[in-house]
Amino acid sequence: MIRRTTTLALATLLLAAPWAVSPAAAAPPAQAATLCAGSPRGCALETNDWLREGATFPVTVIGNANARIQVVVYLAVATDGVLTELRPISSEADVITNTSGVAHTDVAIPTLGAGGDSSGWALVSVGGMQDTTETLQTVGQFVPFGARVPLILGDGYGDEKPAGSVLDLQFTGTIPGTRFAVDYADADGIWHDTTATADAAPANTTAAATRPDAITTLRYVVPRGLTSTPHKFRLRNVSDSAISPLWLATPTVDGTPREPAAAFQPPPVGADLTGANLVATHPEKSVVLAAGGVAGLALVVTVAGAVTGLRRRGGLR
């Protein structure tokens, strides 16, 4: 009876898993297929817990033996939490795996220019990615990514903002430890710091979040006494001379409420690529993604083996 119940539970687990039976999908990028197709140990690209612009990072490649690929870092550009572009931002690192199917390389990410469209994430994958939908078919992982110019999500109001009120400006994609301030330009074009003081906002902080993918909140005030016309505001990187993103704000009595944009949440990588490894933030927490029937069978063997081991040790009766 116990054995029947266990078998039924395993079958139910497989049927419920979203990856157990996947519909036919387009072919993976050529380099992903080169690295992963038939690889006896699966395939993966592993790197640091988080990346940033203007630095070099190590990447470990795992897959087929003697596979030639390019390792590329793509900036994940998102609008309202939706991935709209995968923009190559690194120098292409050519690697060839050894006879064990492993290669190590360093990938350089140059300093990025203006834009302020870092979603807080980057995709470490192979060269030749052409479309954002290919993340399901490629190998690699999304990694938190910090830039000098973050992505502003909003402050709870539209263009019309309540004068004299403390506003919570939210942004993401920062480099840990970076400090910021908010300025506005007067009629002569002179910039003035309008970050909320400790008296006006005791919880205010000018320190960036501890991770690039976290949302940082910085409090500021639209000063009273400004004309009811659009005024320039900017988020200034205090720790660096990066170009700051600008926005226009019109002082009013109550303002026009508007929810901040949603932060980007990365989609799965390799969900439709047989043998691909899902790598968590820490490589030691990586798990093999079961894609299709063969991997589903592997899960049965793994779980059933664990059940058998427990039964032998008296942990399951």
Sequence and secondary structure as in RCSB ss.txt:
>XXXX:A:sequence
MIRRTTTLALATLLLAAPWAVSPAAAAPPAQAATLCAGSPRGCALETNDWLREGATFPVTVIGNANARIQVVVYL
AVATDGVLTELRPISSEADVITNTSGVAHTDVAIPTLGAGGDSSGWALVSVGGMQDTTETLQTVGQFVPFGARVP
LILGDGYGDEKPAGSVLDLQFTGTIPGTRFAVDYADADGIWHDTTATADAAPANTTAAATRPDAITTLRYVVPRG
LTSTPHKFRLRNVSDSAISPLWLATPTVDGTPREPAAAFQPPPVGADLTGANLVATHPEKSVVLAAGGVAGLALV
VTVAGAVTGLRRRGGLR
>XXXX:A:secstr
 HHHHHHHHHHHHHHHSTTSS        HHHHHHHTT TT BEEE  S EESSEEEEEEEESSTT EEEEEEEE
EEEETTEEEEEEE S  EEEE  TTSEEEEEEEE    S   B SEEEEEETT   GGGGGGS  EEEEEEBSSB
EEEE SB SEEETT EEEEEEE B TT BEEEEEE TTS EEE B  TTT TT   B  SSTTS EEEEEE  TT
  SS EEEEEEETTS     EEEEEEESS  B           SSTTSTTBEE  SSGGG EE   HHHHHHHHH
HHHHHHHHHHHHTTS  
